[in-house]
Amino acid sequence: MRISRDLGLLLWGNGVSTLGTSVYLVTVLLLLKDMTQSVFLLGLFQFVALIPGFLLSPLTGVLVDRSSRRTIIIRADLLRGLVMVGAAAGLAVPALRSPALVLGVSALVGAGNAFFVPAAQALIPDLVPPEDLQRANGARAASNQGFNLAGNALGGVLYTLLGAPLVFLLNGITFLLSALQEMAIRAPRDRGRAGAGVHSSLGGGRGFIRELMEGVTVVTRSSTALVVFLSQVGLFFLSPVLLLSLPFIVIDELGLSGAVVGLYFAISLAGGIVAFLLAGRVSVERVLDAPVLSLAYAMLACAFLLLGVLIFPATLLVAAFLFGLGAGTVYLYTVTWIQVRNAPELHGRLFSLLEAGNSLVAPVSYILTGLVLELLGQERRYMLFLLFALTAGAWAVRSRMQWYNDRVRV
């Protein structure tokens, strides 16, 4: 597939901001660890960053379907960029440098994410023909993962060399550059949708609720849709244990430098890139008709099993790669299924519902996982990994059963 001018602008703009964000996230993990030495506070940071996505999802879903998606992503990037620049100034003042400041910033950025994510995903079908959706999704995901990989690999190093204020400033600049790129996007179908405007989207409580419930009905009335949505949401239930444990495993258990933490995150992202590149070589219908979700969750189960029984630098690398490969496969399948198997006018609401599920499950999982990891301690951490391996394995079986039932009905 040849990447069009407008899709390229979206990919590059999104990619630049993704690079800054990935460096920022590694920096925050190391900054909070240096400040507090608390796994629970790392989980609290993720909770505060993600909960706006759940709280705002009823608004964002209808707004994305009734307004210009291009305008929404530009404004979201401008908001996040300005917040990051302000945070950099705050962290440079010793009296203001505190976990509370970091948590406040994460909440504001999370609010921007709540609008950006569904709008960007719903904008792609406006930029490419239907037969190119699978490859366009793969290109966007691979681009983001590539920038994520670079950012994670550099995050620990940049935090050590530059310090948190400069890293936050650089992240803010990447958001502002992303907004400039997105201003040049031309999307005729999106401009036609913009005529409805914000007032039409929100002008009447009954109409707003009716439009919101149309999206909910799509998910709840189909067992296939429910399995697809729960498979993606399940990633956000399972992933916190890896994210929260990794800095402590690498630094405290394996005795490696904090700069290496980002490299292991990068290996996980490399697994996702492999999934996106492989998917780009297969037709949309062939992917959607295969037991992809079952295979992906089997890979996640193997990753957690490795983490539960063997902790060495090499096995940690394999587990991180397997997790990224499985997670990337689930993500790409879910996004493509929404775009191909559902009407375009529902895309914003469906992506917002997906973001709401992710944003509800993830913060709760981060809080609970952080508490459990602190209670178990380093010696008994393996118990949680083994429990998650069983959970992922069970869902692999459930999704395989759904795939079989769908084939029988056909």
C-alpha positions as a printed NumPy array, in Angstrom:
array([[  0.   ,   0.   ,   0.   ],
       [  1.266,   3.45 ,  -0.926],
       [  0.892,   5.811,   2.034],
       [ -1.109,   8.864,   0.968],
       [ -0.104,  12.418,   1.815],
       [ -2.815,  12.826,   4.47 ],
       [ -2.239,   9.447,   6.107],
       [  1.484,  10.229,   6.124],
       [  0.863,  13.516,   7.917],
       [ -1.209,  11.715,  10.551],
       [  1.447,   9.007,  10.969],
       [  4.349,  11.423,  11.28 ],
       [  2.517,  13.821,  13.58 ],
       [  1.287,  11.003,  15.792],
       [  4.7  ,   9.343,  15.673],
       [  6.612,  12.414,  16.834],
       [  4.315,  12.89 ,  19.828],
       [  4.495,   9.155,  20.573],
       [  8.294,   9.388,  20.722],
       [  8.087,  12.174,  23.289],
       [  5.4  ,  10.406,  25.303],
       [  7.312,   7.129,  25.533],
       [ 10.41 ,   8.953,  26.808],
       [  8.146,  10.807,  29.264],
       [  6.508,   7.616,  30.588],
       [  9.841,   5.927,  31.323],
       [ 10.997,   9.169,  32.954],
       [  7.907,   9.307,  35.186],
       [  8.385,   5.697,  36.329],
       [ 12.003,   6.372,  37.267],
       [ 11.21 ,   9.797,  38.772],
       [  8.467,   8.414,  41.034],
       [ 10.645,   5.448,  41.985],
       [ 13.452,   7.846,  42.978],
       [ 11.005,  10.048,  44.919],
       [  9.082,   7.357,  46.796],
       [ 10.344,   3.781,  46.16 ],
       [  6.646,   2.817,  46.048],
       [  5.124,   0.352,  43.554],
       [  1.697,   1.554,  44.689],
       [  2.466,   5.14 ,  43.618],
       [  3.493,   3.907,  40.165],
       [  0.101,   2.242,  39.952],
       [ -1.612,   5.405,  41.2  ],
       [  0.078,   7.401,  38.428],
       [ -1.374,   5.039,  35.816],
       [ -4.783,   5.215,  37.504],
       [ -4.86 ,   9.019,  37.373],
       [ -3.628,   9.027,  33.765],
       [ -6.281,   6.608,  32.517],
       [ -9.431,   7.356,  34.509],
       [-10.276,  10.509,  32.446],
       [-10.74 ,   8.23 ,  29.435],
       [-13.528,   6.419,  31.251],
       [-15.18 ,   9.511,  32.722],
       [-15.161,  11.439,  29.431],
       [-16.042,   8.573,  27.062],
       [-19.817,   9.322,  26.885],
       [-18.942,  12.82 ,  25.624],
       [-16.068,  11.898,  23.321],
       [-17.902,   9.095,  21.495],
       [-20.826,  11.21 ,  20.309],
       [-18.6  ,  14.242,  19.685],
       [-16.201,  12.273,  17.473],
       [-19.074,  10.927,  15.354],
       [-20.748,  14.32 ,  14.924],
       [-17.785,  16.72 ,  14.66 ],
       [-14.576,  17.093,  12.69 ],
       [-12.197,  14.369,  13.851],
       [ -9.261,  16.325,  12.444],
       [-10.147,  19.353,  14.588],
       [-10.458,  17.183,  17.694],
       [ -6.999,  15.634,  17.348],
       [ -5.397,  19.051,  16.708],
       [ -6.959,  20.56 ,  19.829],
       [ -6.075,  17.506,  21.916],
       [ -2.414,  17.756,  20.882],
       [ -2.319,  21.49 ,  21.617],
       [ -3.782,  20.873,  25.086],
       [ -1.287,  18.121,  25.899],
       [  1.631,  20.149,  24.58 ],
       [  0.821,  23.207,  26.683],
       [  0.286,  21.072,  29.802],
       [  3.692,  19.43 ,  29.349],
       [  5.488,  22.741,  28.865],
       [  3.86 ,  24.064,  32.043],
       [  4.818,  20.89 ,  33.925],
       [  8.443,  21.268,  32.848],
       [  8.493,  24.745,  34.353],
       [  6.949,  23.422,  37.584],
       [  9.454,  20.573,  37.954],
       [ 12.324,  23.035,  37.528],
       [ 11.253,  24.735,  40.787],
       [ 12.362,  22.578,  43.781],
       [  9.439,  23.729,  45.949],
       [  6.92 ,  22.49 ,  43.335],
       [  8.684,  19.24 ,  42.462],
       [  6.447,  16.571,  44.004],
       [  4.433,  13.415,  43.189],
       [  1.269,  15.554,  43.378],
       [  2.45 ,  17.696,  40.446],
       [  3.231,  14.612,  38.364],
       [ -0.188,  13.119,  39.123],
       [ -1.989,  16.363,  38.256],
       [ -0.201,  16.569,  34.916],
       [ -1.046,  12.94 ,  34.138],
       [ -4.759,  13.646,  34.71 ],
       [ -4.777,  16.586,  32.271],
       [ -2.859,  14.644,  29.642],
       [ -5.26 ,  11.738,  30.163],
       [ -8.163,  14.075,  29.376],
       [ -6.476,  15.001,  26.096],
       [ -5.911,  11.33 ,  25.313],
       [ -9.624,  10.626,  25.871],
       [-10.438,  12.839,  22.872],
       [ -7.403,  12.098,  20.709],
       [ -7.446,   8.274,  20.678],
       [-10.982,   7.609,  19.362],
       [-10.808,  10.581,  16.963],
       [ -7.51 ,   9.426,  15.406],
       [ -8.713,   5.831,  15.021],
       [-12.022,   6.955,  13.515],
       [-10.284,   9.389,  11.129],
       [ -8.29 ,   6.695,   9.298],
       [-11.276,   5.373,   7.242],
       [-11.736,   8.966,   6.026],
       [ -8.181,   8.951,   4.647],
       [ -7.903,   5.538,   2.906],
       [-10.205,   3.237,   0.879],
       [-11.755,   0.21 ,   2.693],
       [ -9.427,  -2.329,   1.084],
       [ -6.409,  -0.514,   2.546],
       [ -7.698,  -0.241,   6.133],
       [ -5.792,  -3.271,   7.458],
       [ -2.51 ,  -1.996,   6.044],
       [ -3.203,   1.585,   7.136],
       [ -3.92 ,   0.419,  10.702],
       [ -0.788,  -1.699,  10.604],
       [  1.272,   1.217,   9.289],
       [ -0.022,   3.553,  12.01 ],
       [  0.483,   0.974,  14.748],
       [  3.949,   0.009,  13.485],
       [  4.923,   3.678,  13.232],
       [  3.75 ,   4.342,  16.781],
       [  5.475,   1.225,  18.077],
       [  8.69 ,   2.16 ,  16.269],
       [  8.701,   5.601,  17.892],
       [  7.674,   3.972,  21.18 ],
       [ 10.587,   1.571,  20.89 ],
       [ 13.05 ,   4.398,  20.319],
       [ 11.537,   6.426,  23.151],
       [ 11.637,   3.544,  25.609],
       [ 15.217,   2.745,  24.682],
       [ 16.195,   6.398,  25.2  ],
       [ 13.931,   7.172,  28.172],
       [ 16.177,   5.941,  30.957],
       [ 19.265,   7.452,  29.333],
       [ 17.661,  10.875,  28.779],
       [ 16.299,  10.956,  32.328],
       [ 19.811,  10.275,  33.637],
       [ 21.483,  12.825,  31.351],
       [ 18.909,  15.642,  31.167],
       [ 16.658,  15.262,  34.203],
       [ 12.86 ,  15.285,  34.374],
       [ 12.166,  18.999,  33.552],
       [ 13.898,  18.871,  30.173],
       [ 12.274,  15.533,  29.283],
       [  8.829,  16.985,  30.053],
       [  9.659,  20.048,  27.922],
       [ 10.729,  17.885,  24.982],
       [  7.496,  15.906,  25.248],
       [  5.484,  19.13 ,  25.155],
       [  7.316,  20.254,  22.016],
       [  6.536,  16.934,  20.278],
       [  2.801,  17.42 ,  20.933],
       [  2.916,  20.926,  19.473],
       [  4.814,  19.693,  16.398],
       [  2.224,  16.935,  15.987],
       [ -0.581,  19.533,  15.989],
       [  1.201,  21.489,  13.244],
       [  1.443,  18.345,  11.099],
       [ -2.231,  17.526,  11.603],
       [ -3.334,  21.026,  10.541],
       [ -2.183,  20.163,   7.002],
       [ -4.388,  17.029,   6.737],
       [ -7.136,  17.194,   4.094],
       [-10.108,  14.912,   4.77 ],
       [-13.194,  15.804,   2.643],
       [-15.495,  13.297,   4.366],
       [-14.395,  14.639,   7.737],
       [-15.148,  18.228,   6.653],
       [-18.678,  17.175,   5.717],
       [-19.158,  15.704,   9.168],
       [-17.903,  18.913,  10.752],
       [-21.054,  20.694,   9.595],
       [-22.981,  19.047,  12.435],
       [-20.689,  20.718,  14.937],
       [-20.496,  20.523,  18.693],
       [-23.886,  22.094,  19.278],
       [-25.627,  19.456,  17.165],
       [-23.773,  16.681,  18.984],
       [-24.741,  17.907,  22.395],
       [-27.937,  19.758,  21.662],
       [-30.515,  17.669,  23.517],
       [-30.133,  15.126,  26.283],
       [-32.428,  12.531,  24.697],
       [-30.642,  12.641,  21.359],
       [-27.271,  12.402,  23.063],
       [-28.299,   9.359,  25.093],
       [-29.91 ,   7.702,  22.063],
       [-26.719,   8.058,  20.013],
       [-24.609,   6.775,  22.888],
       [-26.849,   3.726,  23.345],
       [-26.617,   2.871,  19.641],
       [-22.939,   2.127,  20.175],
       [-23.575,   0.199,  23.392],
       [-26.168,  -1.962,  21.605],
       [-23.679,  -2.996,  18.912],
       [-21.396,  -4.432,  21.59 ],
       [-23.919,  -5.996,  23.959],
       [-26.188,  -7.713,  21.413],
       [-23.449,  -9.716,  19.708],
       [-21.319, -12.335,  21.438],
       [-18.665, -11.861,  18.756],
       [-18.483,  -8.108,  19.397],
       [-18.344,  -8.717,  23.137],
       [-15.424, -11.141,  22.798],
       [-13.549,  -8.708,  20.544],
       [-14.048,  -5.8  ,  22.96 ],
       [-13.218,  -7.842,  26.058],
       [-10.063,  -9.181,  24.399],
       [ -8.734,  -5.641,  23.947],
       [ -9.886,  -4.509,  27.389],
       [ -8.286,  -7.634,  28.862],
       [ -4.87 ,  -6.396,  27.754],
       [ -5.287,  -3.434,  30.08 ],
       [ -6.122,  -5.796,  32.931],
       [ -3.067,  -7.979,  32.306],
       [ -0.377,  -5.468,  31.329],
       [  0.068,  -3.544,  34.641],
       [  1.829,  -6.444,  36.325],
       [  4.563,  -6.342,  33.686],
       [  4.859,  -2.544,  33.609],
       [  4.995,  -2.161,  37.389],
       [  7.3  ,  -5.122,  38.012],
       [  9.83 ,  -4.468,  35.275],
       [ 11.777,  -1.585,  36.92 ],
       [ 12.105,  -3.599,  40.147],
       [ 13.024,  -6.854,  38.374],
       [ 15.681,  -5.169,  36.223],
       [ 17.224,  -2.934,  38.9  ],
       [ 16.707,  -4.787,  42.203],
       [ 16.548,  -8.445,  41.164],
       [ 18.869,  -8.629,  38.148],
       [ 21.146,  -5.821,  39.385],
       [ 21.146,  -3.954,  36.069],
       [ 21.176,  -0.197,  35.455],
       [ 17.964,   1.848,  35.396],
       [ 18.838,   2.815,  31.812],
       [ 18.225,  -0.838,  30.824],
       [ 14.568,  -0.664,  31.906],
       [ 13.664,   1.249,  28.766],
       [ 15.463,  -1.319,  26.612],
       [ 13.22 ,  -4.103,  27.916],
       [ 10.15 ,  -1.974,  27.214],
       [ 11.579,  -1.463,  23.718],
       [ 11.845,  -5.237,  23.206],
       [  8.148,  -5.562,  24.038],
       [  7.329,  -2.855,  21.513],
       [  9.454,  -4.656,  18.919],
       [  7.143,  -7.652,  19.35 ],
       [  4.208,  -5.376,  18.526],
       [  5.958,  -4.076,  15.408],
       [  6.476,  -7.648,  14.177],
       [  2.737,  -8.305,  14.645],
       [  1.823,  -5.185,  12.639],
       [  4.259,  -5.983,   9.819],
       [  2.966,  -9.554,   9.53 ],
       [ -0.652,  -8.363,   9.476],
       [  0.13 ,  -5.923,   6.68 ],
       [  0.942,  -8.871,   4.396],
       [ -2.464, -10.533,   4.872],
       [ -5.855,  -9.472,   3.502],
       [ -8.403,  -7.933,   5.859],
       [-10.995, -10.697,   5.546],
       [ -8.428, -13.451,   5.995],
       [ -7.279, -11.913,   9.276],
       [-10.813, -11.315,  10.548],
       [-11.853, -14.902,   9.714],
       [ -8.898, -16.552,  11.518],
       [ -8.666, -17.493,  15.26 ],
       [ -6.297, -14.56 ,  15.801],
       [ -7.445, -13.608,  19.302],
       [ -6.97 , -17.153,  20.589],
       [ -3.415, -17.307,  19.241],
       [ -2.596, -13.874,  20.677],
       [ -3.792, -14.765,  24.179],
       [ -1.842, -18.026,  24.042],
       [  1.293, -15.928,  23.469],
       [  0.404, -13.717,  26.44 ],
       [ -0.035, -16.828,  28.614],
       [  3.417, -18.066,  27.606],
       [  4.955, -14.679,  28.434],
       [  3.498, -14.672,  31.951],
       [  4.494, -18.305,  32.475],
       [  8.107, -17.444,  31.658],
       [  8.047, -14.524,  34.088],
       [  6.634, -16.801,  36.771],
       [  9.2  , -19.581,  36.531],
       [ 12.422, -18.094,  35.12 ],
       [ 13.886, -14.639,  35.826],
       [ 17.079, -14.15 ,  33.854],
       [ 18.015, -11.342,  31.449],
       [ 17.455, -13.593,  28.416],
       [ 14.114, -15.064,  29.562],
       [ 12.888, -11.583,  30.511],
       [ 13.729, -10.489,  26.972],
       [ 11.761, -13.395,  25.439],
       [  8.789, -12.771,  27.729],
       [  8.731,  -9.051,  26.875],
       [  8.841,  -9.828,  23.136],
       [  6.043, -12.422,  23.382],
       [  3.873, -10.009,  25.359],
       [  4.36 ,  -7.295,  22.736],
       [  3.635,  -9.722,  19.889],
       [  0.405, -10.912,  21.512],
       [ -0.757,  -7.44 ,  22.554],
       [ -0.044,  -5.958,  19.124],
       [ -2.028,  -8.728,  17.451],
       [ -5.06 ,  -8.153,  19.69 ],
       [ -4.943,  -4.39 ,  19.129],
       [ -4.731,  -4.575,  15.343],
       [ -7.495,  -7.179,  15.101],
       [ -9.827,  -5.119,  17.312],
       [ -9.297,  -1.826,  15.477],
       [ -9.723,  -3.437,  12.052],
       [-12.846,  -5.333,  13.171],
       [-14.494,  -2.092,  14.33 ],
       [-13.63 ,  -0.259,  11.114],
       [-14.599,  -3.046,   8.673],
       [-17.536,  -4.795,  10.322],
       [-19.402,  -1.673,  11.519],
       [-20.953,   1.412,   9.892],
       [-18.627,   4.477,   9.662],
       [-21.09 ,   6.668,  11.563],
       [-20.643,   4.372,  14.593],
       [-16.849,   4.335,  14.617],
       [-16.394,   7.232,  17.04 ],
       [-18.8  ,   5.764,  19.594],
       [-17.362,   2.257,  19.327],
       [-13.789,   3.458,  19.722],
       [-14.847,   5.625,  22.662],
       [-16.589,   2.663,  24.301],
       [-13.419,   0.662,  23.806],
       [-11.381,   3.49 ,  25.325],
       [-13.878,   3.678,  28.21 ],
       [-13.401,  -0.022,  28.93 ],
       [ -9.63 ,   0.311,  28.723],
       [ -9.669,   3.406,  30.906],
       [-11.871,   1.778,  33.546],
       [-10.092,  -1.566,  33.763],
       [ -6.518,  -0.298,  33.504],
       [ -6.477,   2.139,  36.452],
       [ -8.259,  -0.349,  38.692],
       [ -5.795,  -3.034,  37.644],
       [ -2.829,  -0.718,  38.261],
       [ -4.032,   0.098,  41.777],
       [ -4.818,  -3.513,  42.691],
       [ -1.696,  -4.903,  41.031],
       [  0.495,  -2.359,  42.801],
       [ -1.03 ,  -3.262,  46.161],
       [ -0.72 ,  -7.009,  45.559],
       [  2.893,  -6.713,  44.384],
       [  3.821,  -4.758,  47.514],
       [  2.081,  -7.353,  49.716],
       [  3.702, -10.313,  47.953],
       [  7.185,  -8.808,  47.827],
       [  9.996,  -9.83 ,  45.503],
       [ 10.116, -13.446,  46.726],
       [  6.453, -14.226,  45.936],
       [  5.943, -12.063,  42.851],
       [  5.931, -15.219,  40.717],
       [  2.514, -16.173,  42.138],
       [  0.83 , -13.218,  40.421],
       [  2.569, -13.988,  37.113],
       [  1.333, -17.581,  37.237],
       [ -2.214, -16.435,  38.023],
       [ -2.158, -14.111,  35.017],
       [ -0.777, -16.939,  32.852],
       [ -3.806, -19.049,  33.771],
       [ -6.151, -16.119,  33.101],
       [ -4.697, -15.453,  29.65 ],
       [ -4.8  , -19.154,  28.821],
       [ -8.457, -19.386,  29.817],
       [ -9.367, -16.449,  27.584],
       [ -7.453, -18.033,  24.692],
       [ -9.792, -21.026,  25.025],
       [-12.896, -18.793,  25.272],
       [-12.015, -16.784,  22.167],
       [-11.293, -20.006,  20.263],
       [-14.77 , -21.276,  21.174],
       [-16.31 , -18.023,  19.874],
       [-14.395, -18.345,  16.615],
       [-15.659, -21.915,  16.203],
       [-19.268, -20.872,  16.931],
       [-19.039, -18.064,  14.355],
       [-17.822, -20.532,  11.714],
       [-20.657, -22.935,  12.506],
       [-23.244, -20.155,  12.122],
       [-21.786, -19.205,   8.743]])
